[in-house]
Amino acid sequence: MSRVAGIDCGTNSIRLLVADLDPATGDLVELDRRMTIVRLGQGVDKTGRLAPEALERTFAACREYAAVIKELGAERVRFVATSASRDAENRDDFVRGVKEILGVEPEVISGEEEAEFSFTGATKELTAHEHLERPFLVVDIGGGSTEFVVGEEHVRAARSVDVGCVRMTERHLVVDGVVTDPPTAGQIAAMRADIEAALDLAEESVPLREARTLVGLAGSVTTAAGIALGLQEYVSSEIHHSRMSYEQVREISERMLNETHAERAAIPVMHEGRVDVIGAGVLVLLAIMERVGASEVVVSEHDILDGIAWSVA
């Protein structure tokens, strides 16, 4: 087995996985997995630049992760950066800072590469241990973008579109710098129209409706699963490979978009960094389920981060 570290830096959060991997058997032994909300994409949709305070939050997390990697003795490290840093004018500042702290250059990958990693991370266990109908449709609902991948053992088609929980919140729910609490029917309708247009784009190259099993990834989906399960704290092992029905997702979507900030913050499984963006994230999931006619979604805690680690091994 080889000990590796994978880092996934997205629009809303940065995550670390240190694991021992055996490519021959497909076994992954997790040594450390952690997530920090850094909001790297704060305001980037409007300004086209990464905010100084967002960069500093991200670099602080990188310093913490560098210490963990050193302590556990990972042999190889791969740092993958996603939507916000791909789009920003000042991405060189980001690349320079990460390299100084971690000693590796962040790879600002394309949306298609993102989707490949997500598919591998999400389905490696499912193909080995779960008897689910194929093809899979893996959807990774991030902060700035959502990746769609259809495949069996391997990817058949993939597409990334610029619709995510942070981007939708900032575009439709923020007025004069403040998130509407709760949003109006008009704001929700405009957001839904934006999501539907993004699904139209995705469907140009990915046969969404051919999927037989929908697999949902990332914080909006896993948080919704924790709510559906009625957990009193976030327990990854209970959320991983749980299933949410369409009715549960619809009810949670309506609840998240009608509750106030304080009510959402009081939910036991809710991370403080997701309170204002969870409504948009679950609405994206609901729209996807309606588009493909999915009666349920299989929730995976293993996603692009695990795919990054496998790519190193």
Long-range contacts (C-beta under 8 A, 24 or more apart in sequence): 1-27, 1-29, 2-75, 2-76, 2-312, 2-313, 3-31, 3-72, 3-73, 3-74, 3-75, 4-74, 4-75, 4-76, 4-77, 4-78, 4-309, 4-312, 4-313, 5-65, 5-69, 5-72, 5-74, 5-76, 5-77, 5-78, 5-309, 5-312, 6-77, 6-78, 6-80, 6-305, 6-306, 6-308, 6-309, 6-311, 6-312, 7-62, 7-65, 7-77, 7-78, 7-79, 7-80, 7-102, 7-305, 7-308, 8-80, 8-82, 8-304, 8-305, 8-308, 9-40, 9-58, 9-79, 9-80, 9-81, 9-82, 9-85, 9-98, 9-106, 10-40, 10-41, 10-82, 10-83, 10-84, 10-142, 10-143, 10-144, 11-39, 11-40, 11-41, 11-44, 11-82, 11-83, 11-84, 11-142, 11-143, 11-144, 11-145, 11-164, 11-166, 11-167, 12-37, 12-38, 12-39, 12-40, 12-41, 12-142, 12-143, 12-144, 12-164, 12-165, 12-166, 12-219, 12-273, 12-274, 12-277, 13-37, 13-38, 13-143, 13-219, 13-273, 14-38, 14-40, 14-58, 14-61, 14-62, 14-65, 15-305, 16-65, 16-68, 16-69, 16-305, 17-305, 17-306, 17-308, 17-309, 18-68, 18-69, 18-72, 18-74, 19-306, 19-309, 21-309, 21-310, 21-312, 21-313, 22-313, 23-310, 23-313, 26-124, 26-125, 26-128, 28-124, 28-302, 28-306, 28-309, 28-310, 31-72, 32-68, 32-72, 33-236, 33-305, 34-65, 34-68, 35-219, 36-61, 36-64, 37-271, 37-272, 37-273, 37-274, 39-143, 39-166, 39-273, 40-84, 40-85, 40-94, 41-83, 41-84, 41-143, 41-144, 41-166, 41-167, 43-170, 44-84, 44-87, 44-88, 44-144, 45-144, 45-167, 45-170, 45-171, 46-170, 48-87, 48-88, 48-89, 49-88, 49-89, 49-90, 50-84, 50-85, 50-88, 50-90, 50-91, 50-93, 50-94, 55-93, 55-94, 55-97, 58-94, 58-97, 59-97, 59-98, 59-101, 62-97, 62-98, 62-101, 62-102, 63-101, 65-102, 66-101, 66-102, 66-103, 69-102, 76-312, 77-102, 77-103, 77-104, 77-312, 78-104, 78-107, 78-308, 78-309, 78-311, 78-312, 79-104, 79-105, 79-106, 79-107, 80-106, 80-107, 80-109, 80-114, 80-117, 80-304, 80-308, 81-106, 81-107, 81-108, 81-109, 82-109, 82-114, 82-142, 82-144, 82-145, 82-304, 83-111, 83-142, 83-143, 83-144, 83-145, 83-160, 83-162, 83-164, 84-143, 84-144, 86-110, 87-144, 110-160, 111-145, 111-147, 111-159, 111-160, 111-161, 112-158, 112-159, 112-160, 114-140, 114-145, 114-147, 114-160, 114-304, 115-140, 115-147, 115-148, 115-149, 115-155, 115-158, 115-159, 115-160, 116-149, 116-155, 116-158, 116-307, 117-304, 117-307, 117-308, 117-311, 118-147, 118-149, 118-217, 118-303, 118-304, 118-307, 119-149, 119-151, 119-155, 119-158, 119-307, 120-306, 120-307, 120-310, 120-311, 121-217, 121-300, 121-302, 121-303, 121-304, 121-305, 121-306, 121-307, 121-308, 121-309, 121-310, 122-215, 122-217, 122-300, 122-302, 122-303, 122-306, 122-307, 123-151, 123-153, 123-215, 124-302, 124-306, 124-310, 125-241, 125-302, 126-213, 126-215, 126-241, 126-298, 126-300, 127-153, 130-241, 130-298, 132-212, 132-213, 132-298, 133-212, 133-213, 134-212, 134-213, 135-210, 135-211, 135-212, 135-213, 136-211, 136-212, 136-213, 136-214, 136-215, 137-206, 137-208, 137-211, 137-213, 137-214, 137-215, 137-292, 138-215, 138-217, 139-214, 139-215, 139-216, 139-217, 139-221, 139-285, 139-288, 140-217, 140-218, 140-303, 140-304, 141-165, 141-216, 141-217, 141-218, 141-220, 141-221, 141-281, 141-284, 141-285, 142-218, 143-167, 143-277, 146-198, 146-202, 146-284, 147-304, 148-202, 148-206, 148-208, 149-206, 150-206, 150-207, 150-208, 150-210, 150-211, 156-207, 157-205, 157-206, 157-207, 158-205, 158-206, 159-201, 159-202, 159-204, 159-205, 159-206, 161-198, 161-199, 161-201, 161-202, 162-198, 163-194, 163-195, 163-198, 163-284, 164-280, 164-281, 164-284, 165-219, 165-220, 165-274, 165-277, 165-278, 165-280, 165-281, 165-284, 166-277, 166-280, 168-194, 168-195, 168-277, 168-280, 168-281, 168-283, 168-284, 169-276, 169-277, 169-279, 169-280, 172-280, 173-276, 173-279, 173-280, 179-261, 179-276, 181-260, 181-261, 182-257, 182-258, 182-259, 182-260, 182-279, 183-257, 183-279, 188-257, 188-283, 191-280, 191-283, 192-283, 192-287, 195-283, 195-284, 195-287, 196-287, 196-291, 199-287, 199-288, 199-291, 203-291, 208-288, 208-291, 208-292, 209-291, 209-292, 209-293, 211-292, 211-294, 213-298, 214-288, 214-289, 214-292, 214-294, 214-296, 214-297, 214-298, 215-297, 215-298, 215-299, 215-300, 216-244, 216-285, 216-297, 216-298, 216-299, 216-300, 217-300, 217-303, 217-304, 218-281, 218-303, 219-271, 219-274, 219-281, 220-274, 220-277, 220-278, 220-280, 220-281, 220-282, 220-284, 220-285, 221-281, 221-285, 221-297, 221-299, 222-299, 222-301, 223-269, 223-270, 223-271, 223-274, 223-278, 223-281, 224-249, 224-252, 224-278, 224-281, 224-282, 224-285, 225-299, 226-268, 226-269, 227-252, 227-267, 227-269, 228-252, 231-268, 231-269, 232-268, 233-268, 233-269, 234-268, 234-269, 234-271, 236-301, 239-299, 239-301, 240-299, 240-300, 240-301, 240-302, 241-298, 241-299, 241-300, 242-298, 242-299, 243-296, 243-297, 243-298, 243-299, 244-296, 244-297, 244-299, 245-295, 245-296, 246-289, 246-290, 246-294, 246-295, 246-296, 249-282, 249-285, 249-286, 249-289, 249-297, 250-286, 252-282, 253-279, 253-282, 253-283, 253-285, 253-286, 256-282, 257-283
